[in-house]
Amino acid sequence: MKLIIDSGSTKTDWIAIDDSNNILLETHTLGLNPQVLTEAIIEERIINNYDLYRVRNEVDSIHFYGAGCGTEPPRKMMSDVLKSIFQNASISVKEDTFAAVYAITDAGDPSIVCILGTGSNCSFFDGETVHQKITSLGYILMDDASGNYFGRQLIRDYYFNKIPKPLAKLFAEEFDLGAEEIKTNLYKKANPNTYLATFAKFLIVNKNEPYAQALIDKGLGLFIDNQILQFDNAKELPIHFIGSIAYYLKQN
């Protein structure tokens, strides 16, 4: 049995197939980003899924594509956790960019592939190999135009009184914007990036408001300048977007 796993910071999709590519199992867990979670939390999220725990000894191959797996230390951490659960399996851990490339490009067709979800990323696919120019420093310093970026900007603008009053009133009615609530989620709980990304829904629902449109345009502009245009041939290649934020902002 082979497990193929696509993991973001918010959720993780699992599919098990046999040697003939027949689907044996499909299931979901919470996100498994090793940059923001401990080994214990990642392990708990996996083994608490009954379907996965039930077949753990039947799995002989795992292909894991995940957010936060861009460098060797988090890849090793994720591999170690998976090996401790699926002890009979060979394990491959790669960044989620690879899954995006495999999903939306054809072999031999060079392109730029962008992820806009809870976090954000950008790669050049030369038709065979995935290349990245920027080493991600995570959600605090990077992730332009991602869910957590827009959530962070919304909260800042709310506290700095930069959101128009009618829109700010709606924002406060939909979310608990108390200072202690925000600080607890950012500094004391797991997945602060996912917490920030929950606010992006408000921006998307109200994206036709001038304030929201300006914020979206600014975020996308930063992503284009800081990520896409790092590649000299970006203007000559097709550019693909994948991820929840990309989907909901596809008209932008």
KEFI-177996 format. One line per 4 residues: for each residue x negated, y, z negated of N, C-alpha, C. Coordinates in steps of 0.2 Angstrom, whole numbers, padded with zeros to 4 digits. Each point is the difference from the previous one (the first is absolute). Layout:
<sites>
X/Y/Z/X/Y/Z/X/Y/Z | ... $
</sites>
This chain:
<sites>
-0004/-0006/0000/0004/0006/0000/-0004/0006/0000 | 0001/0005/0004/-0003/0006/0001/0004/0006/-0003 | -0003/0004/-0004/0003/0006/-0002/-0002/0006/0003 | 0004/0004/0003/-0002/0007/0003/0003/0005/-0004 $
-0004/0005/-0003/0003/0005/-0005/-0002/0007/0003 | 0005/0004/0000/0000/0007/0002/0001/0004/-0007 | -0005/0003/-0003/0001/0004/-0006/-0001/0007/0000 | 0005/0004/-0002/-0001/0007/-0001/0000/0001/-0007 $
0000/0007/-0002/0000/0001/-0007/0007/-0001/-0003 | 0005/0001/0004/0007/-0001/-0003/0003/-0007/0000 | -0001/-0003/0006/0002/-0007/0001/-0004/-0004/0003 | 0001/-0007/0000/-0005/-0005/0003/0005/-0005/0003 $
-0001/-0001/0007/0004/-0005/0004/-0004/-0006/0001 | 0002/-0006/-0002/-0003/-0007/0000/0004/-0004/0005 | -0004/-0004/0005/0003/-0005/0004/-0004/-0006/0000 | 0003/-0006/0000/-0004/-0006/0000/0002/-0003/0006 $
-0005/-0003/0004/0001/-0004/0006/-0004/-0006/0000 | 0003/-0005/0004/-0004/-0006/0001/-0005/0000/0006 | -0003/-0006/0002/-0005/0000/0005/0004/0002/0007 | 0006/-0001/0000/0004/0001/0007/0003/0007/0000 $
-0002/0004/-0005/0002/0007/-0001/0008/0001/-0002 | 0003/-0006/-0002/0006/0000/-0003/0001/0004/-0007 | 0004/0004/-0001/0001/0004/-0006/0003/-0005/-0006 | -0004/0000/-0005/0002/-0005/-0006/0003/0004/-0005 $
-0003/0007/-0001/0002/0004/-0006/-0001/0007/0002 | 0005/0004/-0002/-0001/0007/0000/0002/0003/-0007 | -0004/0005/-0002/0002/0002/-0007/-0004/0007/-0001 | 0001/0003/-0005/-0002/0007/-0002/-0002/0001/-0007 $
-0005/0004/-0001/-0002/0002/-0007/-0001/0007/0000 | -0002/0003/-0006/-0002/0007/0000/-0007/0001/0003 | -0002/0006/0001/-0006/0001/0004/-0006/-0002/-0004 | -0005/-0002/0003/-0006/-0003/-0003/-0007/0004/0002 $
0000/0006/-0002/-0005/0004/0002/-0006/0000/-0005 | -0006/-0003/0001/-0005/-0001/-0005/-0003/0006/-0002 | 0001/0005/0004/-0003/0007/-0003/0003/0003/-0005 | 0007/-0002/-0001/0004/0003/-0006/0003/-0005/-0005 $
-0002/-0006/0001/0003/-0005/-0004/-0006/-0005/-0003 | 0001/-0002/-0006/-0004/-0005/-0003/0001/-0007/0003 | -0005/-0004/-0001/0000/-0007/0002/0006/-0003/-0003 | 0001/0001/-0007/0006/-0003/-0003/0007/0002/0002 $
0001/0006/0002/0006/0002/0003/0001/-0003/0007 | -0005/0000/0004/0001/-0003/0007/0002/-0008/-0001 | -0004/-0003/-0005/0002/-0007/-0001/0007/-0001/-0002 | 0002/0004/-0005/0007/0000/-0003/0005/0001/0006 $
-0001/0004/0004/0005/0002/0006/0000/-0006/0004 | -0005/-0004/0001/0000/-0006/0005/0003/-0006/-0004 | -0002/-0001/-0005/0002/-0007/-0004/0008/0001/-0002 | 0002/0006/-0001/0007/0001/-0002/0005/-0001/0006 $
-0003/-0001/0006/0004/-0002/0006/0001/-0007/0000 | 0006/-0003/-0001/0000/-0007/-0001/-0001/-0004/0006 | 0002/0003/0006/-0002/-0003/0007/-0007/-0001/0001 | -0004/0005/-0002/-0007/0000/0001/-0004/-0005/-0005 $
0003/0000/-0006/-0003/-0004/-0005/0001/-0007/0001 | 0006/-0002/0003/0002/-0007/0001/-0004/-0003/0006 | -0003/0004/0005/-0003/-0003/0005/-0008/0002/-0001 | -0002/0002/-0005/-0007/0002/-0001/-0005/-0005/0002 $
0001/-0007/-0002/-0004/-0005/0002/0000/-0003/0007 | 0005/0003/0004/0001/-0003/0006/-0003/0005/0005 | -0002/0006/-0002/-0003/0005/0005/-0008/-0002/0001 | -0001/0000/0006/-0007/-0002/0002/-0004/0006/0003 $
0004/0006/0002/-0003/0005/0003/0003/0007/-0001 | -0003/0005/-0002/0003/0006/-0001/-0003/0006/0004 | 0004/0004/0003/-0002/0006/0003/0003/0006/-0003 | -0004/0004/-0004/0003/0005/-0003/-0002/0007/0003 $
0005/0004/0001/-0002/0007/0003/0003/0005/-0005 | -0004/0004/-0003/0003/0004/-0005/-0003/0007/-0001 | 0004/0005/-0002/-0002/0006/-0002/-0005/0000/-0005 | -0005/0004/0000/-0005/0000/-0006/-0005/-0005/0001 $
0000/-0003/0006/-0005/-0006/0001/-0006/0003/0005 | -0001/0006/0000/-0005/0003/0005/-0007/-0002/-0001 | -0002/-0001/-0006/-0007/-0001/-0002/0000/-0007/-0004 | -0007/-0002/-0001/-0001/-0007/-0002/0003/-0001/-0007 $
-0002/0004/-0005/0003/-0001/-0007/0007/-0002/0000 | 0005/0004/0002/0007/-0002/0000/0002/-0006/0004 | -0004/-0001/0005/0001/-0006/0004/-0001/-0006/-0004 | -0006/0000/-0003/-0002/-0006/-0004/0005/-0001/-0006 $
0002/0006/-0003/0005/-0001/-0006/0006/-0003/0003 | 0003/0002/0005/0006/-0003/0003/-0002/-0008/0002 | -0005/-0001/0003/-0002/-0007/0001/0000/-0004/-0006 | -0003/0002/-0005/-0001/-0004/-0006/0007/-0001/-0003 $
0004/0005/0000/0007/-0001/-0003/0004/-0005/0004 | -0001/0000/0007/0004/-0005/0004/-0003/-0007/-0001 | -0006/0000/-0001/-0004/-0007/-0001/0002/-0003/-0006 | 0001/0004/-0005/0002/-0002/-0007/0007/-0003/0000 $
0004/0002/0005/0007/-0003/0000/0001/-0005/0006 | -0003/0001/0006/0001/-0004/0005/-0007/-0004/0001 | -0001/-0005/-0005/-0007/-0002/0000/-0002/-0005/0005 | 0004/-0002/0005/-0002/-0004/0005/0000/0003/0007 $
0000/0007/-0001/0000/0004/0007/-0006/0003/0001 | -0002/0001/0007/-0005/0004/0002/0003/0007/0000 | -0004/0006/-0001/0003/0006/-0001/-0003/0005/0004 | 0003/0004/0004/-0002/0006/0004/0003/0006/-0003 $
-0003/0005/-0002/0003/0007/-0002/-0003/0005/0004 | 0005/0004/0004/-0002/0006/0004/0004/0006/-0002 | -0002/0005/0002/0004/0006/-0001/0007/0000/0004 | 0005/0004/-0002/0006/-0001/0004/0000/0003/0007 $
-0005/0004/0001/-0001/0002/0007/0000/-0005/0005 | -0003/-0006/-0002/-0001/-0005/0005/0007/-0003/0002 | 0004/-0001/-0005/0007/-0002/0001/0004/0005/0005 | -0001/0006/-0001/0003/0005/0004/-0002/-0001/0007 $
-0007/-0001/0001/-0003/0000/0007/0003/-0007/0003 | 0000/-0005/-0004/0002/-0006/0003/0008/0000/0002 | 0004/0004/-0004/0007/0000/0001/0002/0005/0006 | -0004/0005/0002/0002/0005/0005/-0004/0001/0006 $
-0006/-0004/0000/-0004/0001/0006/-0001/-0007/0003 | -0002/0000/0007/-0002/-0006/0003/-0007/0000/0001 | -0003/-0006/-0001/-0007/-0001/0001/-0003/0003/0007 | -0005/0003/-0001/-0003/0003/0006/0002/0007/0002 $
0005/0003/-0004/0003/0006/0001/-0002/0005/-0006 | -0005/0005/0002/-0002/0004/-0005/0005/0005/-0002 | 0000/0002/-0007/0005/0005/-0002/-0001/0002/-0007 | 0003/0006/-0002/-0001/0002/-0007/0007/-0003/-0004 $
-0002/-0003/-0006/0006/-0002/-0004/0000/0003/-0007 | 0006/0003/-0001/0001/0004/-0006/0005/-0004/-0005 | -0001/0001/-0006/0005/-0003/-0005/0002/0006/-0004 | 0006/0001/-0001/0003/0005/-0004/0005/-0003/-0004 $
-0001/-0002/-0006/0004/-0003/-0005/-0001/0003/-0007 | 0000/-0004/-0005/-0002/0002/-0007/-0006/0004/0001 | -0005/-0003/0003/-0006/0004/0002/-0001/0001/0007 | -0006/0002/0002/-0001/0001/0008/-0007/-0002/0002 $
-0001/-0002/0006/-0006/-0002/0003/0000/0000/0007 | -0006/0000/0003/-0001/0001/0008/-0006/-0004/0002 | 0001/-0004/0005/-0005/-0004/0003/0000/0001/0008 | -0006/-0002/0003/-0001/0000/0007/-0001/-0008/0001 $
0004/-0002/0005/0000/-0007/0002/-0003/0000/0007 | -0006/-0003/0001/-0003/0000/0007/0002/-0005/0004 | 0005/-0004/-0002/0002/-0006/0004/-0002/-0006/-0003 | -0005/0000/-0004/-0002/-0006/-0003/-0001/0001/-0008 $
-0003/0006/-0002/-0002/0001/-0006/0003/0007/-0003 | 0001/0000/-0007/0003/0005/-0003/-0005/0005/-0003 | 0000/0006/0001/-0005/0005/-0002/0003/0005/-0004 | -0003/0002/-0006/0002/0006/-0004/-0006/0005/-0001 $
0002/0006/0001/-0005/0005/-0001/0000/0003/-0007 | 0005/-0001/-0004/0001/0003/-0006/0001/-0005/-0006 | -0004/0000/-0005/0001/-0004/-0006/0005/0003/-0004 | 0005/-0004/-0001/0006/0003/-0005/-0002/0001/-0007 $
0001/0005/-0003/-0001/0001/-0007/0006/0000/-0004 | 0006/-0003/0003/0006/-0001/-0003/0005/0006/-0001 | 0005/-0002/-0003/0006/0005/0000/-0001/0007/-0003 | -0005/0000/-0005/-0001/0007/-0003/-0003/0005/0005 $
-0005/-0002/0004/-0004/0004/0004/0002/0000/0008 | 0003/-0006/0002/0001/0000/0007/0008/-0002/0001 | 0001/-0005/0005/0007/-0002/0001/0005/0006/0003 | -0003/0004/0004/0004/0006/0003/0006/-0003/0003 $
0006/0003/0000/0006/-0001/0003/0003/-0007/-0002 | -0002/-0003/-0006/0003/-0006/-0002/0005/0002/-0005 | 0004/-0006/-0002/0005/0001/-0005/-0003/0004/-0006 | -0005/-0003/-0003/-0003/0003/-0006/-0002/0007/0001 $
-0003/0002/0006/-0002/0007/0001/0006/0004/0000 | 0006/-0001/0003/0006/0004/0000/0003/0000/-0006 | 0000/-0005/-0004/0002/0000/-0007/-0004/0005/-0004 | -0006/-0001/0000/-0005/0005/-0004/0002/0007/0002 $
0000/0002/0006/0001/0007/0002/0007/0002/-0002 | 0005/-0004/0000/0007/0002/-0002/0000/0001/-0008 | -0003/-0004/-0004/-0001/0002/-0007/-0004/0006/-0001 | -0005/0001/0003/-0004/0006/-0001/0004/0006/0002 $
0003/0000/0006/0004/0006/0002/0006/0001/-0005 | 0003/-0005/-0002/0005/0001/-0005/-0002/0003/-0006 | -0006/-0002/-0003/-0002/0003/-0006/-0003/0007/0001 | -0003/0002/0006/-0002/0006/0002/0005/0005/0003 $
0007/-0003/0000/0005/0004/0002/0000/0002/0007 | -0002/-0004/0004/-0001/0001/0007/0005/-0003/0005 | 0004/-0004/-0003/0006/-0003/0003/0006/0004/0000 | 0003/0002/0005/0006/0004/0000/0005/-0002/-0005 $
0003/0004/-0004/0004/-0001/-0006/0006/-0005/0001 | 0004/0000/0006/0005/-0005/0001/-0003/-0007/0001 | -0006/0000/0003/-0003/-0007/0001/-0003/-0002/-0006 | -0003/0004/-0004/-0003/-0002/-0006/0005/-0002/-0005 $
0006/0003/0000/0006/-0003/-0004/0002/-0007/0002 | 0000/-0001/0006/0002/-0007/0003/-0006/-0005/-0002 | -0006/0002/0000/-0005/-0004/-0002/0000/-0002/-0007 | 0001/0005/-0004/0001/-0001/-0008/0006/-0005/-0001 $
0005/0001/0003/0006/-0005/-0001/-0001/-0007/0002 | -0005/-0001/0005/-0001/-0007/0002/-0005/-0003/-0004 | -0005/0003/-0002/-0006/-0003/-0004/-0001/0003/-0007 | -0003/-0004/-0004/-0002/0003/-0007/-0007/0003/0001 $
0000/0007/0000/-0005/0004/0001/-0003/0003/-0006 | 0001/-0003/-0006/-0003/0002/-0006/-0007/-0001/0000 | -0004/0004/-0003/-0007/0000/0000/-0003/-0007/-0003 | 0003/-0002/-0006/-0002/-0006/-0003/0002/-0006/0004 $
0005/0000/0003/0002/-0006/0005/-0005/0000/0005 | -0002/0005/0003/-0004/0000/0006/-0007/-0002/-0002 | -0003/0003/-0006/-0006/-0002/-0002/-0001/-0007/-0003 | 0005/-0003/-0003/0000/-0007/-0002/0000/-0004/0006 $
0003/0001/0006/0000/-0004/0006/-0007/0001/0003 | -0003/0006/0000/-0006/0001/0004/-0006/-0003/-0004 | 0000/0001/-0007/-0006/-0002/-0004/0000/-0006/-0004 | 0006/-0002/-0001/0001/-0006/-0005/0003/-0006/0003 $
0003/0000/0006/0003/-0006/0003/-0004/-0002/0006 | 0002/-0006/0002/-0003/-0003/0006/0003/0003/0006 | -0004/0000/0006/0003/0003/0006/0002/0007/0000 | -0005/0005/-0002/0002/0007/0000/0001/0002/0008 $
-0003/-0003/0004/0001/0002/0007/0007/-0002/0003 | 0002/-0006/-0002/0007/-0002/0002/0005/0005/-0004 | -0001/0002/-0006/0004/0004/-0003/0001/0007/0004 | -0006/0002/0002/0000/0007/0003/0004/-0001/0007 $
-0001/-0006/0003/0003/-0001/0007/0008/-0001/-0001 | 0003/-0001/-0006/0007/0000/0000/0003/0006/0001 | -0003/0006/-0001/0002/0006/0001/0001/0002/0007 | -0004/-0003/0005/0000/0001/0007/0007/-0001/0003 $
0004/-0004/-0003/0007/-0001/0003/0004/0006/0000 | -0001/0005/-0005/0003/0006/-0001/-0002/0004/0006 | -0006/0000/0002/-0003/0004/0006/0003/-0002/0006 | 0001/-0007/0001/0002/-0003/0006/0008/0002/0001 $
0004/-0001/-0005/0007/0002/0000/0001/0007/0002 | -0004/0004/-0003/0001/0007/0001/-0005/0003/0006 | -0003/-0004/0004/-0005/0002/0005/0002/0006/0005 | 0006/0001/0000/0002/0005/0005/0000/0007/-0004 $
-0001/0000/-0006/0000/0007/-0004/-0007/0003/0002 | 0000/0006/0001/-0007/0004/0002/-0005/-0002/-0005 | 0001/0000/-0006/-0006/-0001/-0005/-0002/-0007/0001 | 0004/-0005/0001/-0002/-0007/0001/-0003/-0001/0006 $
0002/0003/0006/-0003/0000/0006/-0007/0002/0000 | -0001/0006/-0004/-0007/0003/0000/-0005/-0005/-0004 | 0003/-0003/-0005/-0004/-0005/-0004/-0002/-0006/0004 | 0005/-0002/0004/-0002/-0006/0004/-0005/0002/0005 $
0001/0006/0004/-0005/0002/0005/-0007/0001/-0003 | 0000/0002/-0006/-0007/0001/-0003/-0003/-0006/-0001 | 0004/-0005/-0003/-0003/-0007/-0002/-0002/-0003/0007 | 0004/0000/0005/-0002/-0004/0006/-0006/0004/0003 $
0000/0006/0000/-0006/0004/0003/-0006/-0002/-0004 | 0000/-0001/-0006/-0006/-0002/-0004/-0002/-0007/0002 | 0005/-0004/0001/-0002/-0007/0002/-0003/0000/0007 | 0003/0004/0005/-0003/0000/0006/-0007/0003/0000 $
-0001/0005/-0003/-0007/0004/-0001/-0005/-0005/-0003 | 0002/-0002/-0006/-0005/-0004/-0004/-0001/-0007/0002 | 0005/-0003/0003/-0001/-0007/0002/0000/-0002/0007 | 0005/0002/0004/0000/-0002/0007/-0005/0004/0004 $
-0001/0006/-0001/-0005/0004/0004/-0007/-0002/-0002 | -0002/-0004/-0005/-0006/-0002/-0002/-0003/-0005/0006 | 0004/-0003/0004/-0002/-0004/0006/0000/0005/0006 | -0006/0000/0003/-0001/0004/0006/0004/-0001/0006 $
0003/-0006/0000/0004/-0002/0006/0007/0000/-0002 | 0002/0003/-0005/0007/-0001/-0003/0005/0003/0005 | -0002/0006/0004/0005/0003/0005/0001/-0004/0006 | -0004/-0005/0001/0000/-0004/0006/0004/-0007/-0001 $
0001/-0002/-0006/0003/-0006/-0002/0007/0000/-0002 | 0004/-0006/0001/0006/0000/-0004/0000/0000/-0007 | 0004/0003/-0004/0000/0001/-0007/0006/-0004/-0003 | -0001/-0005/-0004/0006/-0003/-0003/0001/0001/-0007 $
0006/0001/-0002/0001/0001/-0008/0005/-0006/-0002 | -0002/-0002/-0006/0004/-0005/-0004/0001/0002/-0007 | 0005/-0003/-0003/0001/0002/-0008/0006/0004/-0001 | 0003/0000/-0006/0006/0002/-0001/0001/0008/0001 $
-0005/0004/-0002/0000/0007/0001/0000/0001/0008 | -0005/-0003/0003/0000/0000/0008/0007/-0001/0003 | 0003/-0005/-0003/0007/-0002/0003/0005/0006/-0001 | 0000/0003/-0006/0005/0005/-0001/-0001/0006/0003 $
-0007/0002/0001/-0002/0006/0003/-0001/-0001/0008 | 0002/-0005/0003/-0002/-0001/0007/0002/0005/0005 | 0005/0004/-0002/0003/0006/0004/-0005/0006/-0001 | -0004/0000/-0005/-0004/0006/-0002/-0007/0000/0004 $
</sites>
